[in-house]
């Protein structure tokens, strides 16, 4: 149900901009995920780290 889900943000490591959001289940630990994503502020692919 809805209570089991939480929105996490993926923030750029370089400019700290929060470019992506995603819905994850509470059971999964938030903060471990690192992804290479395109940042429109940096105009390149950067490492994005998951934050709450
Ligand atoms: Zn950036």
mmCIF file of the protein (N, C-alpha, C, O) and its ligand, coordinates in Angstrom:
data_MODEL
# 
_entry.id   MODEL 
# 
loop_
_entity.id 
_entity.type 
_entity.pdbx_number_of_molecules 
1 polymer     1 
2 non-polymer 1 
# 
_entity_poly.entity_id                      1 
_entity_poly.type                           'polypeptide(L)' 
_entity_poly.nstd_linkage                   no 
_entity_poly.nstd_monomer                   no 
_entity_poly.pdbx_seq_one_letter_code       
;(UNK)(UNK)(UNK)(UNK)(UNK)(UNK)(UNK)(UNK)(UNK)(UNK)(UNK)(UNK)(UNK)(UNK)(UNK)(UNK)
(UNK)(UNK)(UNK)(UNK)(UNK)(UNK)(UNK)(UNK)(UNK)(UNK)(UNK)(UNK)(UNK)(UNK)(UNK)(UNK)
(UNK)(UNK)(UNK)(UNK)(UNK)(UNK)(UNK)(UNK)(UNK)(UNK)(UNK)(UNK)(UNK)(UNK)(UNK)(UNK)
(UNK)(UNK)(UNK)(UNK)
;
_entity_poly.pdbx_seq_one_letter_code_can   XXXXXXXXXXXXXXXXXXXXXXXXXXXXXXXXXXXXXXXXXXXXXXXXXXXX 
_entity_poly.pdbx_strand_id                 A 
# 
loop_
_entity_poly_seq.entity_id 
_entity_poly_seq.num 
_entity_poly_seq.mon_id 
_entity_poly_seq.hetero 
1 1  UNK n 
1 2  UNK n 
1 3  UNK n 
1 4  UNK n 
1 5  UNK n 
1 6  UNK n 
1 7  UNK n 
1 8  UNK n 
1 9  UNK n 
1 10 UNK n 
1 11 UNK n 
1 12 UNK n 
1 13 UNK n 
1 14 UNK n 
1 15 UNK n 
1 16 UNK n 
1 17 UNK n 
1 18 UNK n 
1 19 UNK n 
1 20 UNK n 
1 21 UNK n 
1 22 UNK n 
1 23 UNK n 
1 24 UNK n 
1 25 UNK n 
1 26 UNK n 
1 27 UNK n 
1 28 UNK n 
1 29 UNK n 
1 30 UNK n 
1 31 UNK n 
1 32 UNK n 
1 33 UNK n 
1 34 UNK n 
1 35 UNK n 
1 36 UNK n 
1 37 UNK n 
1 38 UNK n 
1 39 UNK n 
1 40 UNK n 
1 41 UNK n 
1 42 UNK n 
1 43 UNK n 
1 44 UNK n 
1 45 UNK n 
1 46 UNK n 
1 47 UNK n 
1 48 UNK n 
1 49 UNK n 
1 50 UNK n 
1 51 UNK n 
1 52 UNK n 
# 
loop_
_struct_asym.id 
_struct_asym.entity_id 
A 1 
B 2 
# 
loop_
_chem_comp.id 
_chem_comp.type 
_chem_comp.mon_nstd_flag 
UNK 'L-peptide linking' . 
ZN  non-polymer         . 
# 
_pdbx_entity_nonpoly.entity_id   2 
_pdbx_entity_nonpoly.name        ? 
_pdbx_entity_nonpoly.comp_id     ZN 
# 
_pdbx_nonpoly_scheme.asym_id         B 
_pdbx_nonpoly_scheme.entity_id       2 
_pdbx_nonpoly_scheme.mon_id          ZN 
_pdbx_nonpoly_scheme.ndb_seq_num     1 
_pdbx_nonpoly_scheme.pdb_seq_num     101 
_pdbx_nonpoly_scheme.auth_seq_num    101 
_pdbx_nonpoly_scheme.pdb_mon_id      ZN 
_pdbx_nonpoly_scheme.auth_mon_id     ZN 
_pdbx_nonpoly_scheme.pdb_strand_id   A 
_pdbx_nonpoly_scheme.pdb_ins_code    . 
# 
loop_
_atom_site.group_PDB 
_atom_site.id 
_atom_site.type_symbol 
_atom_site.label_atom_id 
_atom_site.label_alt_id 
_atom_site.label_comp_id 
_atom_site.label_asym_id 
_atom_site.label_entity_id 
_atom_site.label_seq_id 
_atom_site.pdbx_PDB_ins_code 
_atom_site.Cartn_x 
_atom_site.Cartn_y 
_atom_site.Cartn_z 
_atom_site.occupancy 
_atom_site.B_iso_or_equiv 
_atom_site.pdbx_formal_charge 
_atom_site.auth_seq_id 
_atom_site.auth_comp_id 
_atom_site.auth_asym_id 
_atom_site.auth_atom_id 
_atom_site.pdbx_PDB_model_num 
ATOM   1   N  N  . UNK A 1 1  ? 0.841  -1.205 0.000   1.00 0.00 ? 1   UNK A N  1 
ATOM   2   C  CA . UNK A 1 1  ? 0.000  0.000  0.000   1.00 0.00 ? 1   UNK A CA 1 
ATOM   3   C  C  . UNK A 1 1  ? 0.872  1.249  0.000   1.00 0.00 ? 1   UNK A C  1 
ATOM   4   O  O  . UNK A 1 1  ? 2.100  1.170  -0.042  1.00 0.00 ? 1   UNK A O  1 
ATOM   5   N  N  . UNK A 1 2  ? 0.228  2.373  0.046   1.00 0.00 ? 2   UNK A N  1 
ATOM   6   C  CA . UNK A 1 2  ? 0.941  3.635  -0.098  1.00 0.00 ? 2   UNK A CA 1 
ATOM   7   C  C  . UNK A 1 2  ? 1.944  3.869  1.030   1.00 0.00 ? 2   UNK A C  1 
ATOM   8   O  O  . UNK A 1 2  ? 2.978  4.506  0.827   1.00 0.00 ? 2   UNK A O  1 
ATOM   9   N  N  . UNK A 1 3  ? 1.638  3.360  2.200   1.00 0.00 ? 3   UNK A N  1 
ATOM   10  C  CA . UNK A 1 3  ? 2.521  3.619  3.342   1.00 0.00 ? 3   UNK A CA 1 
ATOM   11  C  C  . UNK A 1 3  ? 3.867  2.910  3.211   1.00 0.00 ? 3   UNK A C  1 
ATOM   12  O  O  . UNK A 1 3  ? 4.846  3.291  3.852   1.00 0.00 ? 3   UNK A O  1 
ATOM   13  N  N  . UNK A 1 4  ? 3.904  1.902  2.395   1.00 0.00 ? 4   UNK A N  1 
ATOM   14  C  CA . UNK A 1 4  ? 5.143  1.155  2.228   1.00 0.00 ? 4   UNK A CA 1 
ATOM   15  C  C  . UNK A 1 4  ? 6.097  1.819  1.248   1.00 0.00 ? 4   UNK A C  1 
ATOM   16  O  O  . UNK A 1 4  ? 7.213  1.348  1.032   1.00 0.00 ? 4   UNK A O  1 
ATOM   17  N  N  . UNK A 1 5  ? 5.652  2.897  0.672   1.00 0.00 ? 5   UNK A N  1 
ATOM   18  C  CA . UNK A 1 5  ? 6.476  3.524  -0.369  1.00 0.00 ? 5   UNK A CA 1 
ATOM   19  C  C  . UNK A 1 5  ? 6.923  4.904  0.069   1.00 0.00 ? 5   UNK A C  1 
ATOM   20  O  O  . UNK A 1 5  ? 6.200  5.641  0.740   1.00 0.00 ? 5   UNK A O  1 
ATOM   21  N  N  . UNK A 1 6  ? 8.123  5.219  -0.329  1.00 0.00 ? 6   UNK A N  1 
ATOM   22  C  CA . UNK A 1 6  ? 8.687  6.506  0.031   1.00 0.00 ? 6   UNK A CA 1 
ATOM   23  C  C  . UNK A 1 6  ? 9.400  7.079  -1.190  1.00 0.00 ? 6   UNK A C  1 
ATOM   24  O  O  . UNK A 1 6  ? 9.975  6.339  -1.988  1.00 0.00 ? 6   UNK A O  1 
ATOM   25  N  N  . UNK A 1 7  ? 9.357  8.380  -1.324  1.00 0.00 ? 7   UNK A N  1 
ATOM   26  C  CA . UNK A 1 7  ? 10.022 9.016  -2.462  1.00 0.00 ? 7   UNK A CA 1 
ATOM   27  C  C  . UNK A 1 7  ? 11.472 9.284  -2.099  1.00 0.00 ? 7   UNK A C  1 
ATOM   28  O  O  . UNK A 1 7  ? 11.761 9.868  -1.055  1.00 0.00 ? 7   UNK A O  1 
ATOM   29  N  N  . UNK A 1 8  ? 12.371 8.861  -2.952  1.00 0.00 ? 8   UNK A N  1 
ATOM   30  C  CA . UNK A 1 8  ? 13.775 9.179  -2.769  1.00 0.00 ? 8   UNK A CA 1 
ATOM   31  C  C  . UNK A 1 8  ? 14.234 10.063 -3.922  1.00 0.00 ? 8   UNK A C  1 
ATOM   32  O  O  . UNK A 1 8  ? 13.693 10.004 -5.026  1.00 0.00 ? 8   UNK A O  1 
ATOM   33  N  N  . UNK A 1 9  ? 15.228 10.871 -3.646  1.00 0.00 ? 9   UNK A N  1 
ATOM   34  C  CA . UNK A 1 9  ? 15.741 11.782 -4.658  1.00 0.00 ? 9   UNK A CA 1 
ATOM   35  C  C  . UNK A 1 9  ? 17.123 11.338 -5.077  1.00 0.00 ? 9   UNK A C  1 
ATOM   36  O  O  . UNK A 1 9  ? 17.897 10.812 -4.277  1.00 0.00 ? 9   UNK A O  1 
ATOM   37  N  N  . UNK A 1 10 ? 17.420 11.557 -6.346  1.00 0.00 ? 10  UNK A N  1 
ATOM   38  C  CA . UNK A 1 10 ? 18.776 11.335 -6.825  1.00 0.00 ? 10  UNK A CA 1 
ATOM   39  C  C  . UNK A 1 10 ? 19.405 12.702 -7.064  1.00 0.00 ? 10  UNK A C  1 
ATOM   40  O  O  . UNK A 1 10 ? 18.967 13.457 -7.933  1.00 0.00 ? 10  UNK A O  1 
ATOM   41  N  N  . UNK A 1 11 ? 20.425 13.006 -6.291  1.00 0.00 ? 11  UNK A N  1 
ATOM   42  C  CA . UNK A 1 11 ? 21.039 14.319 -6.390  1.00 0.00 ? 11  UNK A CA 1 
ATOM   43  C  C  . UNK A 1 11 ? 22.422 14.219 -7.005  1.00 0.00 ? 11  UNK A C  1 
ATOM   44  O  O  . UNK A 1 11 ? 23.171 13.276 -6.750  1.00 0.00 ? 11  UNK A O  1 
ATOM   45  N  N  . UNK A 1 12 ? 22.742 15.205 -7.815  1.00 0.00 ? 12  UNK A N  1 
ATOM   46  C  CA . UNK A 1 12 ? 24.032 15.262 -8.487  1.00 0.00 ? 12  UNK A CA 1 
ATOM   47  C  C  . UNK A 1 12 ? 25.149 15.493 -7.475  1.00 0.00 ? 12  UNK A C  1 
ATOM   48  O  O  . UNK A 1 12 ? 25.043 16.365 -6.612  1.00 0.00 ? 12  UNK A O  1 
ATOM   49  N  N  . UNK A 1 13 ? 26.198 14.726 -7.582  1.00 0.00 ? 13  UNK A N  1 
ATOM   50  C  CA . UNK A 1 13 ? 27.320 14.863 -6.656  1.00 0.00 ? 13  UNK A CA 1 
ATOM   51  C  C  . UNK A 1 13 ? 28.088 16.172 -6.881  1.00 0.00 ? 13  UNK A C  1 
ATOM   52  O  O  . UNK A 1 13 ? 28.750 16.667 -5.969  1.00 0.00 ? 13  UNK A O  1 
ATOM   53  N  N  . UNK A 1 14 ? 28.003 16.713 -8.056  1.00 0.00 ? 14  UNK A N  1 
ATOM   54  C  CA . UNK A 1 14 ? 28.808 17.901 -8.368  1.00 0.00 ? 14  UNK A CA 1 
ATOM   55  C  C  . UNK A 1 14 ? 28.084 19.201 -8.023  1.00 0.00 ? 14  UNK A C  1 
ATOM   56  O  O  . UNK A 1 14 ? 28.663 20.085 -7.391  1.00 0.00 ? 14  UNK A O  1 
ATOM   57  N  N  . UNK A 1 15 ? 26.836 19.320 -8.432  1.00 0.00 ? 15  UNK A N  1 
ATOM   58  C  CA . UNK A 1 15 ? 26.109 20.565 -8.164  1.00 0.00 ? 15  UNK A CA 1 
ATOM   59  C  C  . UNK A 1 15 ? 25.056 20.405 -7.077  1.00 0.00 ? 15  UNK A C  1 
ATOM   60  O  O  . UNK A 1 15 ? 24.399 21.371 -6.690  1.00 0.00 ? 15  UNK A O  1 
ATOM   61  N  N  . UNK A 1 16 ? 24.900 19.188 -6.590  1.00 0.00 ? 16  UNK A N  1 
ATOM   62  C  CA . UNK A 1 16 ? 23.959 18.878 -5.520  1.00 0.00 ? 16  UNK A CA 1 
ATOM   63  C  C  . UNK A 1 16 ? 22.511 19.121 -5.926  1.00 0.00 ? 16  UNK A C  1 
ATOM   64  O  O  . UNK A 1 16 ? 21.626 19.185 -5.073  1.00 0.00 ? 16  UNK A O  1 
ATOM   65  N  N  . UNK A 1 17 ? 22.277 19.252 -7.188  1.00 0.00 ? 17  UNK A N  1 
ATOM   66  C  CA . UNK A 1 17 ? 20.912 19.450 -7.653  1.00 0.00 ? 17  UNK A CA 1 
ATOM   67  C  C  . UNK A 1 17 ? 20.140 18.145 -7.632  1.00 0.00 ? 17  UNK A C  1 
ATOM   68  O  O  . UNK A 1 17 ? 20.663 17.087 -7.983  1.00 0.00 ? 17  UNK A O  1 
ATOM   69  N  N  . UNK A 1 18 ? 18.919 18.237 -7.226  1.00 0.00 ? 18  UNK A N  1 
ATOM   70  C  CA . UNK A 1 18 ? 18.066 17.049 -7.200  1.00 0.00 ? 18  UNK A CA 1 
ATOM   71  C  C  . UNK A 1 18 ? 17.353 16.927 -8.541  1.00 0.00 ? 18  UNK A C  1 
ATOM   72  O  O  . UNK A 1 18 ? 16.381 17.627 -8.823  1.00 0.00 ? 18  UNK A O  1 
ATOM   73  N  N  . UNK A 1 19 ? 17.863 16.028 -9.341  1.00 0.00 ? 19  UNK A N  1 
ATOM   74  C  CA . UNK A 1 19 ? 17.382 15.940 -10.711 1.00 0.00 ? 19  UNK A CA 1 
ATOM   75  C  C  . UNK A 1 19 ? 16.344 14.854 -10.916 1.00 0.00 ? 19  UNK A C  1 
ATOM   76  O  O  . UNK A 1 19 ? 15.525 14.929 -11.832 1.00 0.00 ? 19  UNK A O  1 
ATOM   77  N  N  . UNK A 1 20 ? 16.379 13.867 -10.077 1.00 0.00 ? 20  UNK A N  1 
ATOM   78  C  CA . UNK A 1 20 ? 15.478 12.743 -10.281 1.00 0.00 ? 20  UNK A CA 1 
ATOM   79  C  C  . UNK A 1 20 ? 14.810 12.354 -8.976  1.00 0.00 ? 20  UNK A C  1 
ATOM   80  O  O  . UNK A 1 20 ? 15.390 12.452 -7.895  1.00 0.00 ? 20  UNK A O  1 
ATOM   81  N  N  . UNK A 1 21 ? 13.588 11.915 -9.114  1.00 0.00 ? 21  UNK A N  1 
ATOM   82  C  CA . UNK A 1 21 ? 12.908 11.333 -7.963  1.00 0.00 ? 21  UNK A CA 1 
ATOM   83  C  C  . UNK A 1 21 ? 12.437 9.942  -8.344  1.00 0.00 ? 21  UNK A C  1 
ATOM   84  O  O  . UNK A 1 21 ? 12.193 9.645  -9.514  1.00 0.00 ? 21  UNK A O  1 
ATOM   85  N  N  . UNK A 1 22 ? 12.319 9.123  -7.363  1.00 0.00 ? 22  UNK A N  1 
ATOM   86  C  CA . UNK A 1 22 ? 11.803 7.791  -7.612  1.00 0.00 ? 22  UNK A CA 1 
ATOM   87  C  C  . UNK A 1 22 ? 11.094 7.293  -6.371  1.00 0.00 ? 22  UNK A C  1 
ATOM   88  O  O  . UNK A 1 22 ? 11.348 7.740  -5.252  1.00 0.00 ? 22  UNK A O  1 
ATOM   89  N  N  . UNK A 1 23 ? 10.211 6.369  -6.605  1.00 0.00 ? 23  UNK A N  1 
ATOM   90  C  CA . UNK A 1 23 ? 9.475  5.786  -5.487  1.00 0.00 ? 23  UNK A CA 1 
ATOM   91  C  C  . UNK A 1 23 ? 10.077 4.428  -5.172  1.00 0.00 ? 23  UNK A C  1 
ATOM   92  O  O  . UNK A 1 23 ? 10.186 3.564  -6.043  1.00 0.00 ? 23  UNK A O  1 
ATOM   93  N  N  . UNK A 1 24 ? 10.460 4.254  -3.940  1.00 0.00 ? 24  UNK A N  1 
ATOM   94  C  CA . UNK A 1 24 ? 11.019 2.978  -3.519  1.00 0.00 ? 24  UNK A CA 1 
ATOM   95  C  C  . UNK A 1 24 ? 10.227 2.461  -2.319  1.00 0.00 ? 24  UNK A C  1 
ATOM   96  O  O  . UNK A 1 24 ? 9.513  3.210  -1.651  1.00 0.00 ? 24  UNK A O  1 
ATOM   97  N  N  . UNK A 1 25 ? 10.369 1.190  -2.071  1.00 0.00 ? 25  UNK A N  1 
ATOM   98  C  CA . UNK A 1 25 ? 9.705  0.634  -0.896  1.00 0.00 ? 25  UNK A CA 1 
ATOM   99  C  C  . UNK A 1 25 ? 10.542 0.920  0.343   1.00 0.00 ? 25  UNK A C  1 
ATOM   100 O  O  . UNK A 1 25 ? 11.763 1.055  0.259   1.00 0.00 ? 25  UNK A O  1 
ATOM   101 N  N  . UNK A 1 26 ? 9.896  1.009  1.464   1.00 0.00 ? 26  UNK A N  1 
ATOM   102 C  CA . UNK A 1 26 ? 10.592 1.310  2.712   1.00 0.00 ? 26  UNK A CA 1 
ATOM   103 C  C  . UNK A 1 26 ? 11.588 0.233  3.107   1.00 0.00 ? 26  UNK A C  1 
ATOM   104 O  O  . UNK A 1 26 ? 12.565 0.499  3.806   1.00 0.00 ? 26  UNK A O  1 
ATOM   105 N  N  . UNK A 1 27 ? 11.334 -0.961 2.659   1.00 0.00 ? 27  UNK A N  1 
ATOM   106 C  CA . UNK A 1 27 ? 12.201 -2.067 3.066   1.00 0.00 ? 27  UNK A CA 1 
ATOM   107 C  C  . UNK A 1 27 ? 13.611 -1.900 2.542   1.00 0.00 ? 27  UNK A C  1 
ATOM   108 O  O  . UNK A 1 27 ? 14.577 -2.360 3.152   1.00 0.00 ? 27  UNK A O  1 
ATOM   109 N  N  . UNK A 1 28 ? 13.715 -1.240 1.408   1.00 0.00 ? 28  UNK A N  1 
ATOM   110 C  CA . UNK A 1 28 ? 15.050 -1.053 0.852   1.00 0.00 ? 28  UNK A CA 1 
ATOM   111 C  C  . UNK A 1 28 ? 15.698 0.157  1.509   1.00 0.00 ? 28  UNK A C  1 
ATOM   112 O  O  . UNK A 1 28 ? 15.066 1.197  1.696   1.00 0.00 ? 28  UNK A O  1 
ATOM   113 N  N  . UNK A 1 29 ? 16.946 0.003  1.849   1.00 0.00 ? 29  UNK A N  1 
ATOM   114 C  CA . UNK A 1 29 ? 17.678 1.065  2.524   1.00 0.00 ? 29  UNK A CA 1 
ATOM   115 C  C  . UNK A 1 29 ? 17.981 2.213  1.546   1.00 0.00 ? 29  UNK A C  1 
ATOM   116 O  O  . UNK A 1 29 ? 18.492 1.990  0.449   1.00 0.00 ? 29  UNK A O  1 
ATOM   117 N  N  . UNK A 1 30 ? 17.664 3.415  1.959   1.00 0.00 ? 30  UNK A N  1 
ATOM   118 C  CA . UNK A 1 30 ? 17.921 4.578  1.121   1.00 0.00 ? 30  UNK A CA 1 
ATOM   119 C  C  . UNK A 1 30 ? 19.322 5.093  1.398   1.00 0.00 ? 30  UNK A C  1 
ATOM   120 O  O  . UNK A 1 30 ? 19.717 5.215  2.558   1.00 0.00 ? 30  UNK A O  1 
ATOM   121 N  N  . UNK A 1 31 ? 20.067 5.391  0.368   1.00 0.00 ? 31  UNK A N  1 
ATOM   122 C  CA . UNK A 1 31 ? 21.377 6.000  0.550   1.00 0.00 ? 31  UNK A CA 1 
ATOM   123 C  C  . UNK A 1 31 ? 22.508 5.190  -0.042  1.00 0.00 ? 31  UNK A C  1 
ATOM   124 O  O  . UNK A 1 31 ? 23.633 5.678  -0.148  1.00 0.00 ? 31  UNK A O  1 
ATOM   125 N  N  . UNK A 1 32 ? 22.226 3.970  -0.425  1.00 0.00 ? 32  UNK A N  1 
ATOM   126 C  CA . UNK A 1 32 ? 23.294 3.140  -0.965  1.00 0.00 ? 32  UNK A CA 1 
ATOM   127 C  C  . UNK A 1 32 ? 23.480 3.299  -2.461  1.00 0.00 ? 32  UNK A C  1 
ATOM   128 O  O  . UNK A 1 32 ? 24.516 2.939  -3.020  1.00 0.00 ? 32  UNK A O  1 
ATOM   129 N  N  . UNK A 1 33 ? 22.473 3.839  -3.086  1.00 0.00 ? 33  UNK A N  1 
ATOM   130 C  CA . UNK A 1 33 ? 22.447 3.817  -4.537  1.00 0.00 ? 33  UNK A CA 1 
ATOM   131 C  C  . UNK A 1 33 ? 23.272 4.949  -5.138  1.00 0.00 ? 33  UNK A C  1 
ATOM   132 O  O  . UNK A 1 33 ? 23.159 6.105  -4.732  1.00 0.00 ? 33  UNK A O  1 
ATOM   133 N  N  . UNK A 1 34 ? 24.103 4.592  -6.112  1.00 0.00 ? 34  UNK A N  1 
ATOM   134 C  CA . UNK A 1 34 ? 24.818 5.600  -6.885  1.00 0.00 ? 34  UNK A CA 1 
ATOM   135 C  C  . UNK A 1 34 ? 24.652 5.274  -8.354  1.00 0.00 ? 34  UNK A C  1 
ATOM   136 O  O  . UNK A 1 34 ? 24.908 4.151  -8.789  1.00 0.00 ? 34  UNK A O  1 
ATOM   137 N  N  . UNK A 1 35 ? 24.225 6.256  -9.104  1.00 0.00 ? 35  UNK A N  1 
ATOM   138 C  CA . UNK A 1 35 ? 23.964 6.025  -10.515 1.00 0.00 ? 35  UNK A CA 1 
ATOM   139 C  C  . UNK A 1 35 ? 24.595 7.114  -11.352 1.00 0.00 ? 35  UNK A C  1 
ATOM   140 O  O  . UNK A 1 35 ? 24.727 8.257  -10.913 1.00 0.00 ? 35  UNK A O  1 
ATOM   141 N  N  . UNK A 1 36 ? 24.980 6.755  -12.550 1.00 0.00 ? 36  UNK A N  1 
ATOM   142 C  CA . UNK A 1 36 ? 25.441 7.760  -13.501 1.00 0.00 ? 36  UNK A CA 1 
ATOM   143 C  C  . UNK A 1 36 ? 24.242 8.247  -14.298 1.00 0.00 ? 36  UNK A C  1 
ATOM   144 O  O  . UNK A 1 36 ? 23.637 7.507  -15.074 1.00 0.00 ? 36  UNK A O  1 
ATOM   145 N  N  . UNK A 1 37 ? 23.918 9.516  -14.082 1.00 0.00 ? 37  UNK A N  1 
ATOM   146 C  CA . UNK A 1 37 ? 22.746 10.095 -14.739 1.00 0.00 ? 37  UNK A CA 1 
ATOM   147 C  C  . UNK A 1 37 ? 23.122 11.418 -15.365 1.00 0.00 ? 37  UNK A C  1 
ATOM   148 O  O  . UNK A 1 37 ? 24.106 12.058 -14.994 1.00 0.00 ? 37  UNK A O  1 
ATOM   149 N  N  . UNK A 1 38 ? 22.310 11.804 -16.320 1.00 0.00 ? 38  UNK A N  1 
ATOM   150 C  CA . UNK A 1 38 ? 22.556 13.090 -16.962 1.00 0.00 ? 38  UNK A CA 1 
ATOM   151 C  C  . UNK A 1 38 ? 22.033 14.221 -16.090 1.00 0.00 ? 38  UNK A C  1 
ATOM   152 O  O  . UNK A 1 38 ? 20.888 14.203 -15.639 1.00 0.00 ? 38  UNK A O  1 
ATOM   153 N  N  . UNK A 1 39 ? 22.889 15.197 -15.865 1.00 0.00 ? 39  UNK A N  1 
ATOM   154 C  CA . UNK A 1 39 ? 22.511 16.370 -15.097 1.00 0.00 ? 39  UNK A CA 1 
ATOM   155 C  C  . UNK A 1 39 ? 22.368 17.548 -16.041 1.00 0.00 ? 39  UNK A C  1 
ATOM   156 O  O  . UNK A 1 39 ? 23.311 17.899 -16.751 1.00 0.00 ? 39  UNK A O  1 
ATOM   157 N  N  . UNK A 1 40 ? 21.188 18.161 -16.051 1.00 0.00 ? 40  UNK A N  1 
ATOM   158 C  CA . UNK A 1 40 ? 20.951 19.273 -16.967 1.00 0.00 ? 40  UNK A CA 1 
ATOM   159 C  C  . UNK A 1 40 ? 21.691 20.527 -16.517 1.00 0.00 ? 40  UNK A C  1 
ATOM   160 O  O  . UNK A 1 40 ? 21.961 21.411 -17.330 1.00 0.00 ? 40  UNK A O  1 
ATOM   161 N  N  . UNK A 1 41 ? 22.024 20.615 -15.228 1.00 0.00 ? 41  UNK A N  1 
ATOM   162 C  CA . UNK A 1 41 ? 22.778 21.766 -14.739 1.00 0.00 ? 41  UNK A CA 1 
ATOM   163 C  C  . UNK A 1 41 ? 24.244 21.672 -15.137 1.00 0.00 ? 41  UNK A C  1 
ATOM   164 O  O  . UNK A 1 41 ? 24.842 22.666 -15.550 1.00 0.00 ? 41  UNK A O  1 
ATOM   165 N  N  . UNK A 1 42 ? 24.816 20.499 -15.015 1.00 0.00 ? 42  UNK A N  1 
ATOM   166 C  CA . UNK A 1 42 ? 26.214 20.283 -15.378 1.00 0.00 ? 42  UNK A CA 1 
ATOM   167 C  C  . UNK A 1 42 ? 26.363 19.994 -16.874 1.00 0.00 ? 42  UNK A C  1 
ATOM   168 O  O  . UNK A 1 42 ? 27.461 20.072 -17.424 1.00 0.00 ? 42  UNK A O  1 
ATOM   169 N  N  . UNK A 1 43 ? 25.270 19.668 -17.509 1.00 0.00 ? 43  UNK A N  1 
ATOM   170 C  CA . UNK A 1 43 ? 25.238 19.330 -18.930 1.00 0.00 ? 43  UNK A CA 1 
ATOM   171 C  C  . UNK A 1 43 ? 26.139 18.147 -19.261 1.00 0.00 ? 43  UNK A C  1 
ATOM   172 O  O  . UNK A 1 43 ? 26.788 18.117 -20.306 1.00 0.00 ? 43  UNK A O  1 
ATOM   173 N  N  . UNK A 1 44 ? 26.165 17.203 -18.380 1.00 0.00 ? 44  UNK A N  1 
ATOM   174 C  CA . UNK A 1 44 ? 26.921 15.980 -18.633 1.00 0.00 ? 44  UNK A CA 1 
ATOM   175 C  C  . UNK A 1 44 ? 26.427 14.900 -17.678 1.00 0.00 ? 44  UNK A C  1 
ATOM   176 O  O  . UNK A 1 44 ? 25.624 15.152 -16.779 1.00 0.00 ? 44  UNK A O  1 
ATOM   177 N  N  . UNK A 1 45 ? 26.924 13.715 -17.898 1.00 0.00 ? 45  UNK A N  1 
ATOM   178 C  CA . UNK A 1 45 ? 26.610 12.632 -16.973 1.00 0.00 ? 45  UNK A CA 1 
ATOM   179 C  C  . UNK A 1 45 ? 27.489 12.750 -15.731 1.00 0.00 ? 45  UNK A C  1 
ATOM   180 O  O  . UNK A 1 45 ? 28.710 12.878 -15.819 1.00 0.00 ? 45  UNK A O  1 
ATOM   181 N  N  . UNK A 1 46 ? 26.848 12.706 -14.598 1.00 0.00 ? 46  UNK A N  1 
ATOM   182 C  CA . UNK A 1 46 ? 27.580 12.766 -13.344 1.00 0.00 ? 46  UNK A CA 1 
ATOM   183 C  C  . UNK A 1 46 ? 27.063 11.656 -12.432 1.00 0.00 ? 46  UNK A C  1 
ATOM   184 O  O  . UNK A 1 46 ? 26.056 11.009 -12.720 1.00 0.00 ? 46  UNK A O  1 
ATOM   185 N  N  . UNK A 1 47 ? 27.767 11.456 -11.344 1.00 0.00 ? 47  UNK A N  1 
ATOM   186 C  CA . UNK A 1 47 ? 27.319 10.493 -10.350 1.00 0.00 ? 47  UNK A CA 1 
ATOM   187 C  C  . UNK A 1 47 ? 26.179 11.097 -9.554  1.00 0.00 ? 47  UNK A C  1 
ATOM   188 O  O  . UNK A 1 47 ? 26.293 12.200 -9.021  1.00 0.00 ? 47  UNK A O  1 
ATOM   189 N  N  . UNK A 1 48 ? 25.092 10.371 -9.480  1.00 0.00 ? 48  UNK A N  1 
ATOM   190 C  CA . UNK A 1 48 ? 23.960 10.806 -8.688  1.00 0.00 ? 48  UNK A CA 1 
ATOM   191 C  C  . UNK A 1 48 ? 23.793 9.886  -7.489  1.00 0.00 ? 48  UNK A C  1 
ATOM   192 O  O  . UNK A 1 48 ? 23.790 8.661  -7.617  1.00 0.00 ? 48  UNK A O  1 
ATOM   193 N  N  . UNK A 1 49 ? 23.658 10.486 -6.355  1.00 0.00 ? 49  UNK A N  1 
ATOM   194 C  CA . UNK A 1 49 ? 23.549 9.722  -5.129  1.00 0.00 ? 49  UNK A CA 1 
ATOM   195 C  C  . UNK A 1 49 ? 22.127 9.839  -4.583  1.00 0.00 ? 49  UNK A C  1 
ATOM   196 O  O  . UNK A 1 49 ? 21.493 10.891 -4.665  1.00 0.00 ? 49  UNK A O  1 
ATOM   197 N  N  . UNK A 1 50 ? 21.662 8.762  -4.042  1.00 0.00 ? 50  UNK A N  1 
ATOM   198 C  CA . UNK A 1 50 ? 20.307 8.744  -3.518  1.00 0.00 ? 50  UNK A CA 1 
ATOM   199 C  C  . UNK A 1 50 ? 20.221 9.425  -2.167  1.00 0.00 ? 50  UNK A C  1 
ATOM   200 O  O  . UNK A 1 50 ? 20.994 9.135  -1.254  1.00 0.00 ? 50  UNK A O  1 
ATOM   201 N  N  . UNK A 1 51 ? 19.279 10.324 -2.059  1.00 0.00 ? 51  UNK A N  1 
ATOM   202 C  CA . UNK A 1 51 ? 19.030 10.980 -0.774  1.00 0.00 ? 51  UNK A CA 1 
ATOM   203 C  C  . UNK A 1 51 ? 17.541 10.920 -0.486  1.00 0.00 ? 51  UNK A C  1 
ATOM   204 O  O  . UNK A 1 51 ? 16.744 10.576 -1.359  1.00 0.00 ? 51  UNK A O  1 
ATOM   205 N  N  . UNK A 1 52 ? 17.174 11.252 0.730   1.00 0.00 ? 52  UNK A N  1 
ATOM   206 C  CA . UNK A 1 52 ? 15.757 11.230 1.093   1.00 0.00 ? 52  UNK A CA 1 
ATOM   207 C  C  . UNK A 1 52 ? 15.076 12.497 0.623   1.00 0.00 ? 52  UNK A C  1 
ATOM   208 O  O  . UNK A 1 52 ? 13.876 12.668 0.835   1.00 0.00 ? 52  UNK A O  1 
HETATM 209 ZN ZN . ZN  B 2 .  ? 25.007 18.556 -11.624 1.00 0.00 ? 101 ZN  A ZN 1 
# 
